[in-house]
Structure formats: structure tokens, C-alpha cells
Amino acid sequence: MKHDRIITRRSFFAYHGFYAEEQKIGNHFLVDIDVEFTPAADTMEDNLDNTVNYEWLYDMVCEEMKINRKLIETVAQAVINQIVQQYPFAISVRVVLKKLNPLLGAKVGHSAVTLSYQKG
């Protein structure tokens, strides 16, 4: 039986951006994560090690967002890499990373990237 573990709209203030100004002043970001997985064992065992721990997901994303990067794609890929390494029973991972009010010379709500992993 497949399961999903989802974290939505986790808000961060971080210093990701291609331009020096973005890395200096920072910006607000939203992160959504969806992990589809087959539990490592029967979920009726009531053992956290058999599932994807959303507290771990939350803490890991907090740490990844602290690492300044030029591209939000790089951040999203780092998050996926961490999840796949921690949970080899993950079937698919989808990360949506939104940069609110990006520096584009005009008023824009957000720019976003969606990266996905699918177990081969």
C-alpha cells in the first residue's frame, strides 16, 4: 500500500538568488514537499522508522534553506537528494520552491520551480 507524506507552504526567509542584491537582502520563500512511499514495514507496527517522518522533513528543509545558493533549482534538488538518501523506500518526491516577490523589475507574486524524483 502506498502512502503520501506532505508538507505545504512552509515559509522561510533566506538568501538564495543569482544577483548579489538578492544574496544580501534576502527574500521570502515557500516550500511544498510531497513524498510518495511504500512503508518499510507494516504501519500497524506503529513504528516511526517504517514511515517518512514529517518532523525530519521539516528540520532538513530548514537546514537546506540556510545554505545560500544562487538557484532555487539547486535548493530543491538538495532537498530531494536528502529525502532519497534518508528514505530509500521513497517512490517519488516532488518539491515546489517559490520565491516571493522576485527581483524582476516589475511586481510579480512569485517565481517557482518544481523538481521531481521518480524511483527507477
N, C-alpha and C positions, 0 to 999 in steps of 0.2 A: 504494500500500500504506500503510495506517495504522499508526502506532506509538503507544506509550504511554510516557511518562516519569513515573515515580512516585517520590515521596519520602514515607516514612512515619515517623510517630511522632517527628518532630524535636521535641526538648524545649527549652523556653525558660523563663526566669524573666523576667517583665515586669510592668508596672504598669497593665494595662488593667482598667477597671472603672467602673461607674456611680457607685459610692459613694466618697467621699473616702478612707475607710479602705483600700479596695482600691488606690487610686492611691498611697497612702502605703506600705503594707506589701508590695504586690506579690503575685504568685501564680505557680504553675507552669502551663504551657500545653503542649499537644501539637498539632502541625500535620501534616496529611497533605495532599499535593498530587498530583493526577493530571492530566496534560496529554495529551490525545489530539491527534495532529497527522499531517499528511502532510508528509514531509520536503521541504525546499526544493529539493532535487536528489537524485540517486541516492546512497543511503547507501554504495554501493560506492566512491564517491569518497573515503571515509574523511576527510571534512572536517567538523569540529565545527560550522561555520556552517550546515550543512544540517540540523541537528537541534536539539532542545531540550537545552541544556547544564544538567545537574543541579547542577553546581557554581555556576552563575549563580543557579539557583533557590534553592539553599541560602543563598547570600550575600544575595540580595534579601530572602528571608524574615527573615533575621537583622536586616537594616536596618529592615524594616517593623515588626518586633516591638519595636524600640527607640522607636518613636513612640507615646507614651502616648495611648490613646483610651478613650472611655467604653464603647463597644460592641464586642464581638468580631465582630459583623457588619461593622462599619466596617473592621476589620483584614483580615478575609477578602476583602472587596471590593477593598481596596487591593492585596492580593496578586494577585487576578485581573486587575485593571487593568494592573499591571506586566507580567504574563505576556503578556497580549493585545497590549500595546504592543511588547514586545520580540520576540514571535514571531507575526507576522501570519498564519503558516501553521497556527496552533493551531486545531483544530476544536472542541474542548471543553476546559474547565478545571473541575476540581472541587476545592474547598478545604474541608477539615474542620478546624475550630479548636475544641479542647477546653480548657476552664478547669477545672483540677483543684481539688477541694475548694472550690467557690464559697461565698461567704457567703450562706447561705440559712436560717440559724437551725437547721439540722439537718445531720447527717452525710450528705453526698452525694459520690459518687465524682467526678463531673464534670458540667458543663453543656457543651453543644456547639451549634455552628451549622455547617450545611453550605450553602455557596453554590456555584452552578454557572453556567457560561457556555457557551452553545452558539452557534457561528457561524451567522448567519442565512443 
